[in-house]
Amino acid sequence: MIDRRTAMAGIVGMFGAQLFAPIARAAGVAMPPGVPVISEGPPSVQVFTPVQRAVMTALSDRVVPTTDTPGAIAAGVPTYIEKLLADWGLPGDRVPIVAGLDAIEARSRQDYKVSAAKATPAQQDALLTLAMNGALPTATTGGKTFFEAFRQLVVTGYYTSEIGMTQEREYLPVPGEYNGAFPYSQVNKVYAA
């Protein structure tokens, strides 16, 4: 089966030049000297407060929700995000994510009188839309900077997970014979190789 690092290298092309730095480092695209190889196990440092972690988890589930396949939470995306930011992210890389989570939490408490983690899915979608459109100012960066980086982290974490590679996509090392006239209507899932 394909390993996570190989899958991450494949995702680099999806985001192009706007790739969030920790993802690029983990994929081996922009490896600065002195950055150690990522280890198994828990993150080397705590990146999020409990409130930020809860908000990040809830918002991850809105970016890749559970449908007929498991979503971001089942795929372990929140753990992946914290591990990636702790072990591959430089302190400056964490700033837009942490500031964005804090801004979303503050806006949720202001607008909905509840933590963003406890907001309804529609309210969480509205908060993410504000961030996506740059209408959610943060202390250090714009909400749009947060949204782009956060979306990349969630999508990369999901599609490089075992669930993303085997249940969302269909893993076939050799997909079969070539058929140039195969009807698109008969394609069940996208192939991952």
N, C-alpha and C positions, 0 to 999 in steps of 0.2 A: 504494500500500500504506500501511497505517496506520503512523505513526511511533511510536517508543518512548515519547515523552512523552505522546502521546494515549492509548496503551495504559495507561501508568502512572496517568493520571487516571481511567481506567475501573476500575482495580484498587482505587482508594481506597475505593470502595463495598463491596468484598469484606471489607476489614478494619475498616471503620468507625472508631469513635473510638479504637481501640487501635492506630492506624497508627504504625509506627516513624518517628521524626522525619525521618531523611534521605530516606525514601521520600516522605513528605509534602512536603518541600521540593522534591525533584526533580519531583514531579507539579504543583508550583505551588500547593499547598493552603496551606502555612504558610511563606511566603517572607519571612524576616527581611531587613531592609535590609542592604545591603553584601555579600550572598552572590552571587558571580559566577555567570554562566550556565555550566553544566557544559561542559567542552571535550572534544573528541575526543582520543584518544591515551592514553598511560599515566597512572596516578594521579599527582596532583601531589605527594603524599608517600607514603612507605612506611608502610602501616598494620600489616602483619603481619610477624612474623619468619618465616624459612623453615619452622620447625616448625609455627607457627600456620597458615601458608598451606597446608601439606600436610594438616593436620587439617581445616581449613575446606573444602578441596577434597573430601576423602574423605566428610565429613559431608553436603556438598551433594549428593553422589551418592546418599546414603541417603535424603534428603528427596525428590528427584525422580530415581529410578534409570532406567537404560536398560531399556526394555521393548520393545514393538514399535515404539516411537518413540525417538529419541535422548533421553538424560537431561541432567541439569544440566551436566555437564562438557562435553559436546558443544555445548551451547547457550552456553557461555562464562560461566556463572553465577559461578564464582570470581573471574574478572577483573572482572565487573560489580560484585560485592560490594565488592571492594577499591577500585574506582574510585568507587563511590557513597559509601563511608565516607570516602575521602580528600578528595573534592571537594564533597560535599554534607553530610557529617557533621561536626558540631562535635566537638571533642575529647571532650566528655562522652558523645556518642552512641556512640563507639567502645568505651567502658569495658565495657558488658555483653557485647559480642561478644568482645573480647580476653580478658576475665576468664573467660568461659564456655569459650572454647577452651582456655585454660590449665588450667581445672578438669577438663575432659574429658581432656586429655592426662595430667594427674597421676593421675586415677582409672584411666585405662587402664593406665598404668605400674604402679600399685598392684595392680590386680585381675588384669591379663592379662600383665604383665611385657613389654609391647610398646607402641610408640607407637600412639596412636589411629588414625593414618593407615595403619598396617600391621595393625591389628586386623581380624578377620574381619567380614563384614557383620553377622552376628548379634551380635557384641560391640559393634560401632558402634551398632546399633539399641538394645542394652541401655543404652549410655551416653547416647544421645539420650532414651531413655525416663526415665532418672534425671533428666536436665535438665528434661524436660517436666513431671515430677511434683514438681519443686522439691526433689528429694533429692540434688542435687549442689551443695553450697555453694561459692560463689566468694568471693574476697577482698573484693569490693565489692558484689555483688548476688547475688540468688538465681539458681539455675539456670533457674528458670521464666522469669525476665526475659530471660535469654540465649536460651532456646529460642523464645519468641514472636517476638523480634526477628529471630533467625536464620532461622526458618521464613518469615517475611514477606520477608526479603531473597531467599531462594532462590526462593520461589514467584513473586515479582514479577520477579526476574531471568529466570526461565525463561519465563514467559508474556508477557514483553515482548520476548523475543529473536525473531529470525527463525524459528528452529526451533520455538519455542513457538507462534508465530502461524500458521505455515504447515504444520508437520508434525503437531504435537499437536492443533491445532485446524484447522479448515478455513476458509481466508480466502475469502470471497465478498463482494465489495463490494455486490452486489445478489443475495441468496440465491435469487431466483426468485419464482415466483408464490405467492400465499397459498393454502394448502390447510388449512382448519380441521379436517379429518378425517384428517390425515396420521398414519399409525400410528407410534407411538413406537419400535416394534421395528425400523423401517426407518431410524432416525436413525443415521448412521455416526459423525459427529463433531459436536462443538459448534461453532457458527459464531462467528467473531470478525469484528467489523466495525469 
